[in-house]
Amino acid sequence: MTDVLLTVKNLTIDIPVGAGTLHAVRGIDFTLNRGEVLCIVGESGSGKSLTSLAVMGLLGKRIKCTADVMDFDGTALLKASAKQMRSLRGARMSMIFQEPMTSLNPAYTIGDQLMEAMLLHGNATRAEARDRAIELLEKVGITAAASRLSQYPHQLSGGLRQRVMIAMALMCGPELIIADEPTTALDVTIQAQILRLLVDLVREMGMAMILITHDLGVVARVADKVAVMYAGELVETGPALNVFQRPLHPYTRGLLQCIPLPGKTERGAPLGTIPGIVPSLVGQVSGCTFRTRCSEATPACRDTIPLHADGPHCFRCVHADGQRHDKKESA
């Protein structure tokens, strides 16, 4: 029997804007078990970060967030009081943001920022919190960890700042880590190191992780489950192996065709592309939002899109077998 940590059903996020209402996230469903890594992938603007902020209870007051279920280990997150959410964040749920330089406070030392969560949640003395900070800085690969505690964020490189962010997220031994594109601002070599470190720590400490990224190469290496998100909806979800070996939604196939495959993609050969841009989600949204970019679209794509399930592997498309080669619907 699986040990479910997080359950989300029918998560919807609406944002009031000048032209009406932006339906940023619509009908999101997923579950996350202890010890699992769920990767949410998709283009910028698809709603990945908003989904993670909703789980953490960090959306703005003007944003309307609803869900049939959003349960973290027995706690209904949308019904939790501000005090309950403060007790969860940092202690049992932690988040690693995209850009560490804007997430770390430039006016406080690394040591003060690392120890803050443990002093607030962990019932620890300052000496114990300091020892824990040094231990985690060493675990994430920072040398001379004790001397780093007195430094300020601007005195560290981008890679070191991101390692500090990972250590900060681990200070209280949380059960859930949400990593929102944690390597976006880093060079390729450091990206690989940070991701491998993060996944190893998750496995070692028995945590669950939601990794938000647009890099399917990263997903292939670390994910247990994959959720492909487009224009505020999950268009395909399932075990990582199933999604990569048998992608069923045209958008997923399009993303995979954009990736060069070692030993298969010839040098100099053009990679796949997905034409067009993500549509506006302001006002009424109907049918398949990918239809204007899809080579397999038909007039039926304007109607309600059914959800098909092949065991744990699910996708939203009018084509039940995930394959269709009719002429593209006219714009």
Beta strands, then each sheet from edge to edge (+ up, - down):
strand 1: 4-17
strand 2: 20-33
strand 3: 37-41
strand 4: 64-66
strand 5: 69-72
strand 6: 75-76
strand 7: 93-96
strand 8: 176-180
strand 9: 208-213
strand 10: 225-230
strand 11: 233-239
strand 12: 307-310
strand 13: 313-316
sheet 1: 2+ 1- 4+
sheet 2: 2+ 1- 5+ 6-
sheet 3: 7+ 8+ 9+ 3+ 10+ 11- 13+ 12-
end
